[in-house]
C-alpha cells in the first residue's frame, strides 16, 4: 500500500491542495479524514468543496453529523465524532454508494461501516504552523487518483 505526503505552510495551501483533489473526484468516492482538533480537517473539506464547484460555505457538521452540499457533484460531509455506537444504522452506506463524494471526519470511529476501498487522509500539525497531509489509498481507483494528484 502506497502513501503520499504533502506539506503546507498556511491554510490557503491546504485548501489549494484539497481543491486540486476535489477536481479529480468522481461519484461514490469516499474520503476518510483524520487528524487532531485544529489540524485542518474542515479547511481541507472547504478546499474539496471548491474543487467540486460548491458555492455554499462549508462548515463542520459537528452537531448534525451530516451536511450536504451541491456542486459539480454532491458533497456529503460527515463528522462522526459524536456517534455513540459504531454499529448504529445511520444509513452511511447510502451515502458511500451514492452519486456524490463522501468525506468522513473521525472516520476511524465507524471503521466497521466504511467501504473496503477509500482514500484515507491524515492531517498532522508540524513545526512552525505547517501541516503534513498524508494520503493512503485503498483500492486501485484511489491509487490512480493519488498518482494523478501527485504527478
JOWO-V860477 format. One record per backbone hydrogen bond with DSSP energy under -1.0 kcal/mol. NH is the residue of the N-H (numbers start at 1). CO is the residue of the C=O. If there is no record, write none. Layout:
# JOWO-V860477
((NH;CO) (NH;CO))
This chain:
# JOWO-V860477
((4;135) (6;133) (8;131) (13;10) (14;10) (15;11) (16;12) (17;13) (18;14) (19;15) (20;16) (21;17) (22;18) (23;19) (24;21) (28;100) (29;26) (31;102) (32;119) (33;104) (34;121) (39;36) (44;40) (45;41) (46;42) (47;43) (48;44) (49;45) (50;46) (51;47) (52;48) (53;50) (54;49) (65;61) (66;64) (67;77) (69;75) (72;52) (75;69) (76;101) (77;67) (78;103) (79;65) (80;105) (83;80) (88;85) (90;88) (96;92) (97;93) (98;95) (101;74) (102;29) (103;76) (104;31) (105;78) (106;33) (109;106) (110;107) (111;108) (113;110) (119;30) (120;136) (121;32) (122;134) (123;34) (124;132) (126;130) (130;127) (131;8) (132;124) (133;6) (134;122) (135;4) (136;120) (138;118) (143;139) (144;140) (145;141) (146;142) (147;143) (148;144) (149;145) (150;146))
